Amino acid sequence: MLGLYAESIFAKPIKMKFVFCCYFLLLAAVVTAQPVSNIENIFIITTDGLRWQEVFNGADSELISNPRYVEDTSLLKQLYGDSTSELRRQKLMPFLWNIVAQQGQLYGNRLYENKVDVSNFYKISYPGYNEMFTGYPDPVFIPNIPIYNRNSNIFEYLNAKKEYAGKVAAFSSWNIFSAILNKRRTHLPVNSGYENLPDDSSFNNEIINISQDLIIHKKNTRYDLLTYLSAREYIEHHQPKVVLIGFGETDEFAHGKRYDLYLQQAANVDKMIAELWYYVQTSSFYRNKTAFIITTDHGRGEKPGTWYKHGMLTKGSGEAWFAVIGPGISGEGEIKSNQQNYQKQMASTIASLLGEKFNSGKNNADPIFFPMTTGYNMAVLRQPK
């Protein structure tokens, strides 16, 4: 009897140690693993060269009063000016601040030391999109010309998997995207610049193609509205699971030193994203299963005299931002904690949200783990495949 009693006494510490070990292992898993979510589809939406300053502060009070960059300063103040940055940013991008700020998360407000930085040295578009979609800030300089990218990207990686084969598509205003995503090697459906949509008996495709053909002075960047309509038509008819939409006119108007048109286009992009989100949330295929990542490829000059340009010699060009909204992602809104994220993490993050792990040989950036809703934090955890 005494032996049994002694055995039970010594067994208790062993059992308690076992319980504590299990507890800490579970706790570690909760901390390190991406919580499971209902995300089955993901849309990545970029707007070229839109500064974090406008995203988080709205129209710059000094720039909207400068006739050098604004044709009608009085009217622009009525449209986008106000007494506080909170009011100005809501006027400029109401979807971002009325919907994403309530249901999702926004990163990159450097006033709170919340930083999103470009890792590539050059801080122009081709290196920026390459870094974003390959996870590799390539040290080899590729200028903004149609050189086919040697690096593997997240879209071809996903398209090679059974779950996403034939369900990945990209649409962009800038005509260089076909080279950045190496359409020739990947055979991805990439529609960029004033490239016509395929003749698939869609009446709307025909209308879009006719509209593009009627534009006399075509530039390297298509009108963003045409890019959006092309993407929407494809999404409705083909129901892709992974979609890239790259808007480009914010950068075009900035390089043209037209702060008024730059702001107007930022507002237009916000409206198009809002319309797309409404479509997604009213579609039985996409509703409550789709995440949006909204971001940019680079920053711009941080001073009133340099806002319109960017590059390795222009301070502020490496400062970026991003927003995310989707099922399971908690409504933290504007993230105000001291934090550092990088553009090179975006490819791994896209994969992680889908429960995948992006392996490309060159991509070694960890994904960004977002705060999840309470129900997901203690749910079954999903490790990347």
C-alpha positions in Angstrom: 0.0 0.0 0.0 2.8 2.4 0.9 4.5 1.5 -2.3 1.5 2.4 -4.3 1.1 5.7 -2.4 4.8 6.6 -3.0 4.4 5.7 -6.7 1.4 8.0 -7.1 3.3 10.8 -5.4 6.3 10.6 -7.8 4.0 10.1 -10.8 2.3 13.5 -10.2 5.4 15.6 -11.0 6.0 13.6 -14.1 2.4 14.1 -15.2 2.5 17.8 -14.4 5.7 18.2 -16.4 4.1 16.4 -19.3 1.1 18.7 -19.2 3.3 21.8 -19.0 5.4 20.6 -22.0 2.2 20.0 -24.0 0.9 23.4 -23.1 4.1 25.3 -24.1 4.3 23.3 -27.4 0.8 24.3 -28.2 1.5 27.9 -27.2 4.6 27.9 -29.5 2.5 26.6 -32.4 -0.1 29.3 -31.8 2.6 32.0 -31.9 4.5 30.7 -34.9 1.9 29.2 -37.2 -0.4 31.1 -39.4 -4.0 30.6 -38.1 -6.3 28.8 -40.3 -8.8 30.9 -42.3 -11.4 30.6 -44.9 -9.3 32.3 -47.5 -9.5 30.3 -50.8 -9.0 33.2 -53.2 -6.7 36.2 -53.1 -6.7 39.4 -55.2 -3.5 41.5 -55.2 -4.2 45.1 -56.2 -1.3 47.5 -56.8 -1.4 51.2 -57.6 1.9 52.4 -58.9 3.9 54.9 -56.9 1.1 56.0 -54.5 2.9 57.5 -51.5 2.1 56.5 -47.9 1.8 60.2 -47.1 -1.5 60.5 -49.1 -2.8 57.1 -48.0 -2.5 57.9 -44.3 -2.7 61.7 -44.3 -4.8 62.5 -47.4 -4.1 65.4 -49.6 -1.0 67.4 -48.7 -2.1 70.8 -47.5 0.9 72.5 -49.1 0.8 70.7 -52.4 -2.9 71.3 -53.1 -2.3 75.0 -52.7 0.6 75.1 -55.1 -0.4 76.3 -58.6 2.8 74.7 -60.0 1.2 71.3 -59.5 -2.5 72.1 -59.4 -4.6 73.8 -62.0 -7.5 74.8 -59.8 -6.3 75.0 -56.2 -9.7 76.3 -54.8 -11.6 73.4 -56.3 -9.1 70.8 -55.3 -9.3 72.0 -51.7 -13.0 71.6 -51.8 -12.7 68.1 -53.1 -9.9 66.8 -50.9 -8.9 69.4 -48.3 -10.0 69.5 -44.7 -8.8 70.4 -41.2 -7.3 67.1 -40.2 -5.5 64.2 -41.8 -8.2 61.8 -40.7 -10.8 63.8 -42.6 -8.6 64.3 -45.6 -7.8 60.7 -46.0 -11.4 59.7 -45.8 -12.3 62.1 -48.5 -9.5 60.8 -50.8 -9.9 57.0 -50.2 -13.3 56.3 -48.5 -13.2 52.6 -49.1 -9.8 52.2 -47.5 -10.8 54.2 -44.5 -14.5 53.2 -44.1 -14.3 49.5 -44.9 -10.7 48.3 -44.7 -10.0 50.3 -41.6 -13.0 48.7 -39.9 -12.7 45.1 -41.2 -9.0 44.8 -42.2 -5.5 46.2 -41.5 -3.3 49.0 -42.9 0.5 49.1 -42.6 3.0 51.7 -43.3 2.2 54.9 -41.4 5.7 56.0 -40.5 4.3 58.7 -38.1 3.9 55.7 -35.7 7.2 54.1 -36.7 5.1 51.4 -38.6 7.4 50.9 -41.6 7.1 49.1 -44.9 10.2 49.4 -47.0 11.4 48.4 -50.4 14.5 46.2 -50.2 15.8 46.6 -53.7 18.4 49.3 -54.3 16.8 51.0 -57.3 13.4 52.0 -56.1 11.7 52.1 -59.5 8.9 49.9 -60.8 10.4 46.9 -62.5 12.7 46.1 -59.5 9.8 46.8 -57.2 7.3 44.5 -58.8 10.0 41.8 -59.2 10.8 42.0 -55.5 7.1 42.0 -54.6 6.2 38.9 -56.7 9.4 36.9 -56.5 10.5 37.6 -52.9 13.9 38.4 -54.3 15.3 42.0 -54.4 17.5 41.3 -57.4 20.8 43.2 -57.3 21.1 43.1 -61.1 19.6 46.3 -62.4 16.7 45.8 -64.8 15.4 49.2 -66.1 11.7 49.8 -66.9 11.9 48.1 -70.3 10.4 44.7 -71.5 13.2 42.4 -70.5 11.9 39.0 -69.6 12.4 38.3 -65.9 14.7 35.4 -65.0 13.2 35.0 -61.5 10.3 32.7 -60.6 7.2 34.5 -59.3 4.4 33.5 -56.9 1.8 33.4 -59.7 3.6 30.8 -61.8 4.3 28.8 -58.6 0.6 28.7 -57.7 -0.5 28.1 -61.2 1.7 24.9 -61.2 -0.2 23.5 -58.3 -3.3 21.4 -58.9 -5.5 23.6 -56.7 -4.8 26.7 -58.8 -3.9 25.4 -62.3 -5.7 27.6 -64.8 -7.1 29.8 -62.0 -4.4 32.5 -61.9 -4.6 35.7 -64.0 -3.0 39.1 -64.1 -4.2 42.4 -65.6 -2.1 45.6 -65.6 -2.2 49.1 -67.0 1.6 49.2 -67.5 2.7 47.2 -70.6 5.9 45.9 -68.9 4.0 43.4 -66.7 4.1 40.7 -69.3 7.9 40.8 -69.1 8.0 41.1 -65.3 5.8 38.0 -64.9 7.6 36.4 -67.9 4.5 35.5 -69.8 6.6 33.7 -72.4 8.0 31.2 -69.9 5.0 30.9 -67.5 2.2 31.0 -70.1 0.1 32.8 -67.5 -2.9 34.8 -68.8 -1.3 38.3 -68.5 -3.1 41.2 -70.1 -1.1 44.4 -69.9 -1.0 47.7 -71.6 -3.3 48.1 -74.6 -3.3 44.4 -75.3 -6.7 43.2 -76.6 -8.7 40.7 -74.7 -9.2 37.2 -76.2 -12.1 36.7 -78.5 -14.2 34.3 -76.4 -17.6 35.4 -77.7 -17.9 37.9 -74.9 -19.8 41.0 -76.1 -18.2 43.1 -73.3 -14.7 42.0 -74.4 -15.4 43.2 -77.9 -16.6 46.6 -76.6 -13.4 46.9 -74.5 -11.2 46.0 -77.5 -13.0 48.5 -79.7 -12.6 51.2 -77.1 -8.8 50.5 -76.8 -8.4 50.5 -80.5 -10.0 54.0 -80.8 -7.4 55.6 -78.5 -5.1 57.4 -80.8 -2.2 58.4 -78.6 -1.4 55.2 -76.7 1.3 55.2 -74.1 3.0 52.5 -72.1 0.3 52.8 -69.5 -3.3 52.0 -70.4 -6.2 53.9 -68.8 -6.8 52.2 -65.4 -10.5 52.1 -66.0 -9.9 49.9 -69.1 -7.6 47.6 -67.0 -10.3 47.3 -64.3 -13.1 46.6 -66.8 -10.9 43.9 -68.5 -10.2 42.3 -65.1 -13.8 42.4 -64.0 -15.0 40.8 -67.2 -12.5 38.0 -66.8 -13.3 37.5 -63.1 -17.0 37.2 -63.8 -16.6 34.7 -66.6 -13.7 32.6 -65.4 -13.8 32.8 -61.6 -10.0 32.8 -61.1 -8.7 32.1 -57.6 -5.6 34.3 -57.7 -5.8 37.6 -59.5 -3.3 40.5 -59.9 -4.6 43.9 -60.9 -2.0 46.5 -61.4 -3.1 50.1 -61.8 -0.6 52.6 -63.2 -2.0 56.1 -63.7 -1.1 57.4 -60.2 2.5 57.1 -61.2 1.9 58.6 -64.6 0.2 61.7 -63.3 2.9 62.1 -60.6 5.7 62.1 -63.1 3.7 64.7 -65.1 3.9 66.9 -61.9 0.1 67.0 -61.8 -0.8 66.6 -58.1 -4.4 67.3 -58.8 -4.7 64.4 -61.3 -2.6 62.2 -59.1 -5.1 62.7 -56.2 -8.1 62.2 -58.5 -6.6 58.9 -59.8 -6.0 57.7 -56.2 -9.6 58.4 -55.5 -10.6 56.5 -58.7 -8.6 53.5 -57.8 -10.2 53.5 -54.4 -13.7 53.5 -56.1 -12.7 50.6 -58.4 -11.5 48.5 -55.5 -14.7 49.3 -53.6 -16.8 48.2 -56.5 -14.7 45.0 -56.8 -15.1 44.2 -53.1 -18.9 44.7 -53.4 -18.9 42.2 -56.3 -16.8 39.7 -54.4 -19.0 40.0 -51.3 -22.2 39.4 -53.4 -20.8 36.5 -55.4 -21.5 33.0 -54.2 -18.1 31.9 -55.5 -16.1 34.5 -53.7 -18.1 35.7 -50.7 -16.4 35.2 -47.4 -13.6 33.2 -49.0 -11.6 36.0 -50.7 -8.8 38.3 -49.4 -7.6 41.5 -50.9 -4.0 42.8 -50.6 -3.6 46.4 -51.7 -0.2 47.9 -52.0 2.3 49.9 -54.2 5.7 49.2 -55.8 7.7 52.1 -54.5 7.4 55.4 -52.7 8.2 58.9 -53.9 10.1 62.0 -52.8 9.1 63.0 -49.3 9.5 66.8 -49.8 7.1 69.2 -51.5 9.7 69.7 -54.2 10.4 66.0 -54.9 7.0 64.4 -54.4 6.7 63.7 -58.2 9.9 61.6 -58.6 11.5 58.5 -57.2 14.7 56.5 -57.5 17.8 55.5 -55.6 18.8 59.2 -55.2 15.4 60.5 -54.0 14.8 60.2 -50.3 11.5 58.6 -49.5 11.4 56.4 -52.6 11.8 53.2 -50.6 8.9 53.9 -48.3 5.8 51.8 -49.1 2.5 50.6 -47.5 0.0 47.9 -47.8 -3.5 47.0 -46.6 -5.2 43.6 -46.2 -8.8 42.5 -45.7 -10.4 39.1 -45.8 -12.0 36.3 -43.8 -10.2 35.6 -40.5 -8.1 38.7 -40.7 -9.1 40.8 -37.7 -10.3 44.4 -38.0 -7.2 46.0 -36.4 -7.5 49.0 -38.8 -4.5 51.3 -38.9 -1.5 49.5 -37.3 0.2 52.0 -35.0 2.8 49.8 -33.4 6.6 50.1 -34.0 7.1 47.5 -36.7 9.2 46.8 -39.8 7.9 44.9 -42.8 9.5 44.6 -46.3 8.2 44.4 -49.8 10.1 41.2 -50.4 7.8 39.5 -47.9 4.8 39.9 -50.1 5.2 36.8 -52.2 5.6 34.5 -49.2 2.6 36.3 -47.5 0.4 35.6 -50.5 1.3 31.9 -50.4 0.9 31.8 -46.6 -2.6 33.2 -46.7 -3.5 30.4 -49.0 -1.9 27.8 -46.8 1.1 27.4 -49.2 4.8 27.9 -48.9 6.5 29.7 -51.8 9.7 27.9 -52.8 11.7 29.5 -55.6 15.3 29.0 -54.6 15.9 32.7 -54.3 13.0 33.7 -52.1 14.1 33.5 -48.5 11.8 36.1 -47.0 9.4 35.1 -44.2 5.7 35.8 -44.7 4.0 38.6 -42.7 1.6 37.1 -40.1 -1.5 39.2 -39.6 -3.5 39.3 -36.3 -6.5 37.0 -36.8 -10.0 37.1 -35.3 -10.4 35.4 -31.9 -12.2 32.3 -33.4 -9.2 31.6 -35.6 -6.5 32.1 -33.1 -7.6 29.1 -31.0 -8.8 27.0 -34.0 -7.0 24.2 -35.8 -3.7 25.6 -37.0 -2.5 25.2 -40.6 1.1 25.0 -41.4 2.2 26.0 -44.9 2.4 22.9 -47.2 
